[in-house]
Every structure is written in structure tokens, then in C-alpha cells.
Amino acid sequence: MNIEDIFINKQLELMQEIDLQNAVSISAIHRIAGVDLAYWKEGEDEYANCCIVVFEFPSLKIVEEKYTVKKVDVPYIPGCLAFRELPLFEEVYSLLENDVDVFFFDGNGYLHPRHMGLATHAGILINKPTIGIAKSYFKINDVDFTMPASGAGAYTDIIIDGETYGRVLRTAENVKPIFLSIGNKIDLDTAMELTNMVITKDSHIPVPTRMADLMTHKVRKEYQGVSN
């Protein structure tokens, strides 16, 4: 059995553990976090950093920032990206000093051929509510999405073979939509409500993933060319 088959079999096994119900109400959320990764090459070697930014909720005050940098040895296999990223995420997660109620991942969750994007896979491992926020559309089974209306808060569901995989959400008027999917332990309506609560006038991208993304670029700039 090759590595792709091993990964896919693991995803199929974990699919049985996905929890589509809410594990926390929005009124009970005290801290949220954004997660993102960035990659670069050093000769023939590939490196990545994973950053987690923790916020008080609903104030969105940053209370903690953690990251790790590692050489990446797992090959890129379409549909199996989480296996490259989980080792970095788990390492940074272990460094957190604050308990986080909900994690926002820059990437997909349930919006995946086997519902096993990073947000879902990680959510199962840490047993926490997670949300996937993607900036581009991951087409599955050749199904296109329907563009929502231009107003803030407009959305359309991504339905593939009769099942809702995610949601195309316009977070501000006349901006590009984002592609929202549940990760684990949260339903899609609650994930959308919480996402809309962490949008500011500065960006149509939710604050948690936007700040995590900015941090990954900063860390990558510091480490590029000096990795061992």
C-alpha cells in the first residue's frame, strides 16, 4: 500500500468521528484562535511555519501568539494536505497557554472530497470546535459554486450530490466571497454567525485567520535563508 492509500484510508476512518453538532454556544465563547501555515524552499528542502494567534472574544484583543518552524518531509498529495500540516499544528497547539473555545483555520474542513480538510482533521484530534475559512474554491466532483448576492452577509450553499459541503459567504458588500465550511463540533449556521462576528472594516477575511496569515509571512521572512 502506498502512502496516498494509507492517508486516504485514515481519512475514511476518521470520517466516522466527525461531529456536526455544536459543542459550545456563541454566548459561552471566551477565546478564539486563528491558524495558518506558510511554506518555502531551501535548495531541495521544504520548510513551513505554523502560527496560532489567540484572541479574547468578542473584543478580539490578541492575548497569545505561538509558532513553530519545521522541515517538511511529507510529500504533497492532493486531498491529503492535512498530513503535511498536522505535525506543525499539533506542536504549536501544545505550546498554547490559553484554553481556546473555537479555532479558525485558513483552509477547508468539511469542504473536501472525504470531508477531511485540515480544519476537520485537526478538530477531531484536539476535540474542539473548528471552522474552515478558504479564500479560493476547492472544486469537488466538478461542481461549481453559485455566487451569492453582492450585499454583506449574502451566501449560497455548496451542495454536492445532495449534501451541503460548505457555504459561499460575502462578508462585506461587493467584496470577494470566502468559502466557509465546518471543521468539527459546530454546525454551519453557527459557524457562519461566528464568522460574521469577527469581520471588521479592515478586511473581508475573518480577523483570526487574517492575523495568523500575517504572522506566517513575518515568521517566514525571518527564517528564510537561515534554516538548518
C-alpha angles and dihedrals in degrees: 000000000000125000094260091055090048091052094047092048089052091051092050089051093049092048087077090063098054111124114205095183127095115262093184136028119231090241089059096052114112103162135024131181141204123220128197140155134208130196138206139170128240104190106300093343126090125213134187139186127209120204130193120192117192122206136189110242131259094002092058091217110158110242102168142014124190134170145169134202122209142163110254115227100164109097121237110258118175110249092016101074093124091070090062094047105038096077090057094043093049091051093052091042089057089057096057115117095190127068109240123208100195132016124208114205125201095232142035134314120171089004092089135100090257096024088251108121116146093269092058098039092049092043091057092048096050095034093228135125109268136182130200119220115185126181094203133041121259103208115217125191089354091290116149124207127242114241111238124230117281098253125102111269095022115139146169127204122241104229119185121180090345095308127108108237099172147317137266105222129191103207096184135016117285096354129124111278124241125226111239126193134164118252105194140314094023135083125234097249092052091045090053093047091051092046092053089052092060098051116106134186089259096069143002088225115089112263096240097057094036092056092043089051092051090049093052090055091049093049092046091053090052095049104036110111095011101071116123 
